[in-house]
Amino acid sequence: MPRFQIATLPGDGIGPEVIAATLDVLHAVAARLADVQFAFQEFSVGAGEYLRSGDPLPPATVEAFKQCDAILLGAMGLPDVRWPNGVEMTPQIDIREQLDLYNGVRPIRLFHETHTPLKGYAAGQIDFVIVRENCEGLFSERRTPRPTDRDFETDTLRITRRGAERICRAAFDLARKRRRHVTLVDKANVLPSMAFFRSVFDAVATEYPDVETSRVYIDAMALYLVQKPERYDVIVTENMFGDILSDLAAGLVGGMGLAPSADIGDEYAVFQPSHGSAPDIAGRGIANPVATILSAALMLDWLDHPETRRGARLIEDTVARVLADPANRTADLGGTLGTRAVTERIVAAIEAAPPES
């Protein structure tokens, strides 16, 4: 019987709360599965770990969780805990870079019409995935030492052929499992780096003649996602553009509390909600755990065992069923349910789900 070792990184702010909720869901799912077991091992990372040990991401911790089959992360970073140069600590980005988790998968799905600020959209009518290149782009030189005596600063937008090819192929492979359409988002009319990205995309597209393509500039995409989000299936883009569009897209379907994510490489993968640590609501019991719970479904799918894939579908179907009832809304969705209450309703629905025939 396969036994999957899952590293849990609760982190900072609301991270421990949403991870605890998600573990309750995973335990309920595990009870419904055959021939698989899960073991969970917790590791300390983030701003809190920095305050304790002087390092938000100790190398020994990284080596330890690399031995696990998958990594489930809550949230990391606190606004008041910064490096000497003034930027916040972002160990979640360090993990992506150290483990080469180049494929940032950000699913966007509308579960109920009351969740969206847009008019006229029913559940399921907004359903697309942003595929974000995670290891290059405008983030590529963020840790490069800089002179301290100059009156300007720069950031380099780096696109390599290898990086562009592998993220484009990941997008096309995903589209083949969905509605067979990929949209490239770039700024190829102005930036040479983006023109290069587009040329690589065009070359990769010839390998997938069964997948339709379109190309949209980043500023236009910010408009089109608000006007006609139903047009899109898989969207592939550069690191910073993907970072920005992911938040905009989450706003279309109810906010960050409903936005899961996966950061996937060739050997390792991290699964986490798209939201941050939200220290303003930490400890109040009102954080929405759904984004983390859906991230766990992505994790089960990635583990790629027949039973874990079945567990992923069970979570996704259950969350959709629970959120279809407008009474099941947390505070961020205009409701009154807290973290514990919505988790209990999801767990109860999993336990009550009829067995598969």
C-alpha positions in Angstrom: 0.0 0.0 0.0 1.6 3.3 -1.0 2.3 5.7 1.8 2.7 9.3 0.8 4.8 11.6 3.1 3.4 15.1 3.0 5.5 18.0 4.3 3.3 20.7 5.9 4.7 24.3 6.2 2.0 26.3 8.1 4.2 29.4 8.1 2.9 32.8 9.3 -0.4 34.7 9.9 -3.4 32.7 8.9 -1.2 29.9 7.5 -1.5 27.6 10.5 -5.3 28.0 10.6 -5.9 27.1 6.9 -3.4 24.3 7.1 -5.1 22.8 10.1 -8.5 23.0 8.3 -7.0 21.4 5.2 -5.5 18.5 7.2 -9.0 17.8 8.6 -10.3 17.6 5.1 -7.4 15.3 4.0 -8.0 13.0 6.9 -11.7 12.7 5.9 -10.7 12.0 2.3 -8.1 9.4 3.3 -10.8 7.5 5.1 -12.7 7.2 1.8 -9.8 6.0 -0.2 -8.4 2.5 -0.6 -4.8 1.3 -0.9 -3.2 4.6 0.0 -2.1 6.2 3.3 -0.8 9.7 4.2 1.7 10.8 6.8 2.2 14.5 7.6 5.4 16.1 8.9 5.4 19.7 9.9 8.3 22.1 9.3 8.9 25.7 10.6 9.5 28.3 7.9 8.7 31.9 7.3 9.0 35.2 9.2 8.3 33.5 12.5 11.2 31.1 11.9 13.4 34.1 11.0 12.6 35.7 14.4 13.4 32.5 16.1 16.6 31.3 14.3 17.7 34.2 12.0 16.8 32.3 8.8 13.2 32.1 7.3 14.2 29.0 5.3 16.9 27.0 7.0 18.9 24.8 4.6 18.5 21.8 6.8 14.7 22.2 6.6 14.8 22.4 2.9 16.8 19.2 2.7 14.3 17.5 5.0 11.1 18.4 3.2 12.7 17.6 -0.2 12.6 14.0 1.1 8.8 14.1 1.2 6.5 13.3 -1.7 4.8 16.7 -1.8 4.8 20.0 0.1 1.6 21.7 1.5 2.3 25.3 2.4 0.0 27.8 4.3 1.4 31.3 4.0 4.7 33.0 4.7 5.9 36.5 5.5 4.8 39.4 7.7 4.8 43.0 6.7 7.0 44.1 9.6 9.6 41.5 9.1 11.9 42.7 6.3 15.4 42.4 5.0 17.8 45.3 5.5 17.1 46.5 2.0 13.5 47.0 2.9 11.8 44.2 1.0 9.7 41.6 2.7 11.0 38.1 3.3 9.5 35.8 0.6 10.8 32.3 1.4 8.0 30.9 -0.7 9.7 32.4 -3.8 13.1 31.1 -2.5 11.5 27.6 -2.4 10.4 27.9 -6.0 13.8 28.9 -7.1 15.7 26.4 -5.1 13.5 23.5 -6.1 13.1 24.8 -9.7 9.3 24.9 -9.5 9.0 26.7 -12.8 5.3 25.8 -13.5 3.0 28.1 -11.5 -0.6 26.7 -11.9 -3.4 29.1 -10.8 -6.9 27.7 -11.4 -9.8 30.2 -11.4 -13.3 28.9 -11.1 -16.6 30.5 -10.2 -18.5 28.4 -7.7 -21.6 30.7 -7.2 -23.0 33.7 -8.9 -23.0 35.7 -5.7 -19.2 35.4 -5.5 -18.4 37.5 -8.5 -18.6 41.3 -8.9 -19.5 40.7 -12.5 -23.1 40.6 -13.7 -24.7 37.7 -15.4 -22.3 34.9 -14.6 -23.4 31.5 -13.2 -21.4 28.9 -11.5 -18.9 27.3 -13.9 -19.1 30.0 -16.5 -15.7 31.5 -15.4 -13.2 28.6 -15.5 -9.6 29.1 -16.7 -6.1 28.5 -15.5 -3.2 30.9 -15.4 0.1 29.2 -16.0 2.9 31.4 -14.6 6.6 31.1 -15.3 8.0 31.0 -11.8 11.8 31.1 -12.0 12.7 33.8 -14.5 11.1 37.0 -15.7 11.2 40.2 -13.7 12.0 38.3 -10.5 15.2 36.8 -11.9 17.7 39.2 -10.2 15.8 40.1 -7.1 18.5 38.6 -4.8 21.5 40.0 -6.8 23.7 42.3 -4.6 23.4 46.0 -5.5 25.6 49.0 -5.0 24.3 51.1 -2.2 25.7 54.5 -3.3 23.7 55.1 -6.5 20.6 57.2 -7.1 18.8 54.6 -9.2 17.8 50.9 -9.2 17.0 48.4 -11.9 15.4 44.9 -12.2 16.1 42.7 -15.2 13.4 40.9 -17.0 15.2 37.7 -18.1 13.6 35.2 -20.5 15.6 32.1 -21.6 14.8 29.8 -24.4 14.8 26.8 -22.0 12.5 28.6 -19.5 10.1 29.8 -22.1 9.9 26.4 -23.9 9.2 24.4 -20.7 6.5 26.7 -19.4 4.8 26.9 -22.8 4.8 23.1 -23.1 3.3 22.9 -19.6 0.5 25.2 -20.7 -0.2 23.2 -23.9 -0.1 19.9 -22.1 -2.7 21.3 -19.6 -4.9 22.7 -22.4 -5.0 19.2 -23.9 -6.7 18.0 -20.7 -9.1 20.9 -20.8 -10.7 22.8 -23.7 -7.6 22.9 -26.0 -7.0 26.6 -26.1 -3.9 28.5 -24.9 -3.6 32.3 -24.7 -0.1 33.9 -24.5 0.0 37.1 -22.4 3.1 39.3 -23.1 4.2 42.8 -24.0 5.8 41.9 -27.3 5.0 45.2 -28.9 7.4 47.1 -26.7 9.8 44.7 -24.9 12.4 42.6 -26.7 12.3 40.0 -24.0 8.6 39.6 -24.6 9.1 39.4 -28.4 11.5 36.6 -27.7 9.0 34.9 -25.4 6.4 35.1 -28.2 8.8 33.6 -30.8 9.4 30.6 -28.5 5.6 30.3 -27.9 5.0 30.3 -31.6 7.6 27.6 -32.1 6.2 25.4 -29.3 2.6 25.9 -30.7 3.6 24.0 -33.9 4.1 20.9 -31.7 0.4 21.0 -30.7 -1.6 21.4 -33.8 -4.7 20.2 -32.0 -4.6 23.2 -29.6 -5.9 26.7 -30.6 -3.9 29.7 -29.7 -4.2 33.5 -29.2 -1.9 36.2 -28.2 -2.8 39.2 -26.0 -0.8 42.1 -24.5 -0.8 42.3 -20.8 -2.6 45.6 -20.5 -5.4 44.4 -22.9 -5.7 41.2 -20.9 -6.4 43.1 -17.7 -9.4 44.6 -19.6 -10.5 41.4 -21.3 -10.6 39.3 -18.1 -13.1 41.8 -16.7 -15.1 42.0 -19.8 -15.2 38.5 -21.1 -13.5 36.0 -18.7 -15.4 33.1 -20.2 -13.3 33.3 -23.4 -10.2 31.9 -21.7 -9.1 28.3 -21.0 -5.3 28.3 -20.3 -3.3 31.5 -20.1 0.5 31.4 -20.1 2.7 34.3 -19.1 5.8 35.7 -17.5 6.5 35.7 -13.8 5.4 39.3 -12.8 2.5 39.4 -15.3 1.3 36.1 -13.8 1.6 37.4 -10.3 -0.6 40.4 -11.1 -3.2 38.6 -13.3 -3.6 35.9 -10.6 -4.9 38.4 -8.1 -7.1 40.1 -10.7 -8.5 36.8 -11.7 -9.2 35.7 -8.1 -11.2 38.9 -7.7 -13.5 37.7 -10.5 -14.6 34.6 -8.6 -14.8 35.8 -5.0 -11.3 36.7 -3.9 -8.0 35.1 -2.7 -9.8 32.8 -0.3 -11.0 30.8 -3.3 -7.8 30.8 -5.3 -5.6 27.7 -5.0 -2.2 27.2 -6.6 0.5 24.7 -7.4 4.2 25.4 -8.0 5.5 22.4 -10.0 8.9 21.3 -11.1 10.3 18.2 -12.7 11.0 16.6 -9.3 9.2 18.6 -6.6 6.0 20.5 -6.1 4.5 22.9 -3.6 0.8 23.4 -3.1 -0.5 26.6 -1.4 -3.3 29.1 -1.4 -2.6 32.2 -3.6 -3.3 34.5 -0.7 -0.7 35.8 1.8 -0.5 35.6 5.5 -3.2 38.2 6.3 -1.9 39.1 9.7 -4.8 41.5 10.3 -7.2 38.5 10.7 -4.8 35.9 12.1 -6.1 34.2 15.2 -9.7 35.4 14.7 -11.0 32.2 13.2 -12.5 33.9 10.1 -9.9 33.0 7.4 -11.4 31.2 4.4 -9.7 27.8 4.1 -11.1 26.9 0.7 -8.1 28.0 -1.3 -5.8 25.8 0.7 -8.3 22.9 0.6 -8.4 23.2 -3.2 -4.6 23.4 -3.3 -4.6 20.0 -1.5 -6.8 18.7 -4.3 -4.2 19.8 -6.8 -1.6 18.0 -4.6 -3.6 14.7 -4.7 -3.9 15.0 -8.4 -0.2 15.6 -8.9 0.7 12.5 -6.7 -0.8 10.7 -9.7 -2.1 7.5 -8.0 -5.6 6.3 -9.0 -6.8 6.7 -5.5 -5.2 10.1 -4.9 -6.7 11.3 -8.2 -10.1 10.0 -6.9 -9.5 12.0 -3.7 -8.8 15.1 -5.7 -12.1 14.8 -7.5 -13.9 14.1 -4.2 -12.5 17.4 -2.7 -13.3 19.4 -5.8 -16.8 18.1 -6.2 -17.5 18.5 -2.5 -16.3 22.1 -2.3 -18.4 22.9 -5.4 -21.4 21.3 -3.8 -20.9 23.1 -0.4 -20.3 26.5 -2.1 -23.4 26.0 -4.3 -25.4 26.8 -1.2 -25.2 30.6 -0.7 -25.6 30.1 3.1 -22.1 28.5 3.1 -20.1 31.8 2.9 -17.2 33.0 5.0 -16.7 36.6 5.9 -14.7 37.4 2.8 -17.7 36.3 0.7 -20.2 38.4 2.7 -21.2 35.5 5.0 -21.0 34.6 8.6 -19.2 31.2 8.6 -15.8 31.0 10.3 -12.8 28.8 9.4 -14.0 26.0 11.6 -17.6 26.1 10.5 -17.0 25.9 6.7 -14.4 23.2 7.2 -16.8 21.1 9.2 -19.4 21.4 6.5 -16.9 20.3 3.8 -15.8 17.4 6.0 -19.4 16.3 6.7 -20.2 16.4 3.0 -17.1 14.3 2.2 -18.2 11.7 4.9 -21.7 11.7 3.5 -20.7 11.3 -0.1 -22.0 8.0 -1.6 -19.3 5.5 -2.5 -18.3 5.2 -6.1 -19.8 2.3 -7.9 
